[in-house]
Amino acid sequence: MKISDILQDEFVSTKLAGKTKDEVLNSIIELLKNSKKIKDLEKVREAIFEREKIMSTGVGKGFAIPHGKTDAVNDIVAAFAVTSEPVDFQSLDGEPVRLLFLLVGRDNMVGPHIKLLSRISRLMNKDEFRKKLLTAKSPAEIVQFFKDEEVSYFDI
């Protein structure tokens, strides 16, 4: 499964609102409110916040990958956002976050979920790619960046 298979323009924001970790998490979850893959948005919210309590998903270099598994979705769903301003995310490197990739999968889809998390992490580890995402003008441009990067980076 490719990132570009699950990331859609309507679930991407170039100016995500929020000044705190909880605010930006709620904002990115709200991007998914019209997804046909979600059965219960509040259960999705619970899964994301429960996972975040275990350990911050702020992995470093200004990037966070909030994620969770729940029966409140009928397929893997994703959202991506660039925050309006840097947000303290209690990241592993102590740096504030501007880029968030939200990934929610079904409880029984552990394999695809882990593969996507790994793929996202590898792409987001590239400095030039993160810089491009920070300067994107539209959700469509962000989705295209992911498509282009995935084609050049992975054997698909």
C-alpha positions in Angstrom: 0.0 0.0 0.0 1.3 3.5 -0.9 0.9 6.7 1.0 -0.5 8.2 -2.2 -3.3 5.6 -2.2 -4.7 6.8 1.1 -3.8 10.6 1.2 -6.5 12.8 -0.4 -6.6 16.6 -0.9 -9.7 17.0 1.2 -7.8 15.6 4.2 -4.8 17.9 3.9 -4.3 21.4 5.4 -1.5 23.9 4.7 -2.5 26.1 7.7 -3.7 23.9 10.5 -5.0 25.8 13.4 -3.8 25.3 17.0 -1.3 26.6 19.5 -1.0 23.4 21.6 -0.4 19.8 21.0 -4.0 18.9 21.9 -5.4 21.7 19.7 -3.5 20.6 16.6 -4.3 16.9 17.2 -8.0 17.9 17.4 -7.7 20.0 14.3 -6.1 17.3 12.2 -8.6 14.7 13.4 -11.4 17.2 12.3 -10.0 17.1 8.8 -11.3 13.5 8.6 -14.9 14.3 9.7 -16.3 13.8 6.1 -14.3 10.6 5.4 -16.5 7.7 4.4 -14.0 5.4 5.9 -14.8 6.6 9.4 -17.7 5.2 11.4 -17.1 7.1 14.6 -14.9 10.2 14.7 -14.9 10.4 18.5 -13.6 6.9 18.8 -10.9 7.8 16.3 -10.1 10.8 18.6 -9.9 8.5 21.6 -7.5 6.1 19.8 -5.2 9.0 18.8 -5.1 10.6 22.2 -4.7 7.2 24.0 -1.7 6.4 21.8 -0.2 9.8 22.4 -0.4 9.2 26.2 2.0 6.2 25.8 4.7 8.3 24.2 4.8 11.4 22.1 4.5 10.8 18.3 6.7 13.9 17.8 9.6 11.9 16.2 11.9 14.9 15.6 13.0 17.3 12.9 9.7 19.2 13.2 7.6 16.2 12.4 4.9 14.2 14.3 3.1 11.1 13.2 0.0 10.7 15.4 -1.5 7.3 14.8 -3.8 4.7 16.3 -5.8 1.6 15.6 -9.6 1.3 16.2 -12.7 -0.5 15.0 -14.2 3.0 14.3 -12.7 2.9 10.8 -13.5 0.5 8.0 -10.1 1.0 6.2 -6.8 2.9 6.8 -7.4 6.6 6.7 -4.8 9.4 6.7 -4.6 13.2 7.0 -1.6 15.5 6.7 -1.1 19.1 7.9 1.4 21.9 8.1 0.7 24.0 11.2 0.3 27.7 11.1 3.0 28.0 13.7 5.4 25.7 15.5 3.8 23.7 18.3 5.5 22.1 21.3 4.8 18.4 20.9 7.1 17.0 23.5 9.1 15.6 20.6 11.9 13.2 21.1 14.4 15.9 20.0 12.7 18.7 21.9 12.0 20.6 18.7 8.6 22.1 17.9 6.4 20.5 15.3 5.1 22.0 12.0 4.4 18.8 10.0 1.8 16.2 11.1 0.9 13.0 9.4 -2.2 11.3 11.0 -2.7 7.6 10.3 -5.6 5.5 11.6 -6.1 1.8 10.9 -8.3 -1.0 11.9 -7.3 -3.1 14.9 -6.9 -6.1 12.6 -4.7 -4.3 10.0 -1.4 -4.3 11.9 0.8 -5.2 9.0 -0.3 -2.5 6.5 -0.4 0.0 9.4 3.2 -0.7 10.4 4.4 -0.7 6.7 2.8 2.7 6.1 4.2 4.2 9.4 7.7 3.0 8.2 7.3 4.4 4.7 6.0 7.8 6.1 9.0 7.9 8.5 11.5 7.2 5.8 10.1 9.9 3.5 9.8 12.5 6.3 13.4 11.9 7.4 14.6 13.6 4.2 15.4 17.3 4.9 14.6 18.5 1.3 11.2 16.7 1.3 10.2 18.4 4.6 11.3 21.8 3.3 9.1 21.3 0.2 6.1 20.4 2.3 6.5 23.5 4.5 6.4 25.7 1.4 3.4 24.0 -0.3 0.7 26.4 -1.4 -2.2 23.9 -1.5 -3.4 20.5 -0.4 -3.2 19.2 -4.0 0.5 20.3 -4.1 1.2 18.4 -0.9 -0.4 15.2 -2.2 1.6 15.6 -5.4 4.8 16.0 -3.5 4.0 12.7 -1.7 3.3 10.9 -5.0 6.4 12.2 -6.7 8.6 11.4 -3.7 7.2 7.9 -3.3 7.8 7.1 -7.0 11.4 8.3 -6.8 12.2 6.8 -3.4 10.5 3.3 -3.4 10.4 0.5 -5.9 6.7 0.6 -6.6 
